[in-house]
Amino acid sequence: MAVTVRLPGVLRDAVGGQTRLSAAGSTLRDVVADIERRHPGFRERVLDESGEIRSYVNVYIGDADARGSGGAGAAVPDGAEVMVIPAMAGGRG
């Protein structure tokens, strides 16, 4: 199952500067593992030690938040677009 993964600038350094990747997998965890095989270190930027989506990372499969669809175990349909968006913090308080 091939999917497209879109990444913001903050994660592009983990994948050689690419903005879009093609990946395979039937779950989000599988897709991340596929990218990890080609770009070691990517997994730890997206998933925590227990294999779940890090608290400061938002992942969308199509228009749906992956957390509401099973987290890292969420199904990723063939041809889907996955967006990985780390939360931004900062600013003036």
Secondary structure as GFF3:
##gff-version 3
##sequence-region A 1 93
A	DSSP	beta_strand	2	6	.	.	.	ID=ss1
A	DSSP	alpha_helix	9	12	.	.	.	ID=ss2
A	DSSP	three_ten_helix	13	15	.	.	.	ID=ss3
A	DSSP	beta_strand	20	24	.	.	.	ID=ss4
A	DSSP	alpha_helix	28	38	.	.	.	ID=ss5
A	DSSP	alpha_helix	42	46	.	.	.	ID=ss6
A	DSSP	beta_strand	57	61	.	.	.	ID=ss7
A	DSSP	beta_strand	64	65	.	.	.	ID=ss8
A	DSSP	three_ten_helix	66	69	.	.	.	ID=ss9
A	DSSP	three_ten_helix	71	73	.	.	.	ID=ss10
A	DSSP	beta_strand	81	86	.	.	.	ID=ss11
###
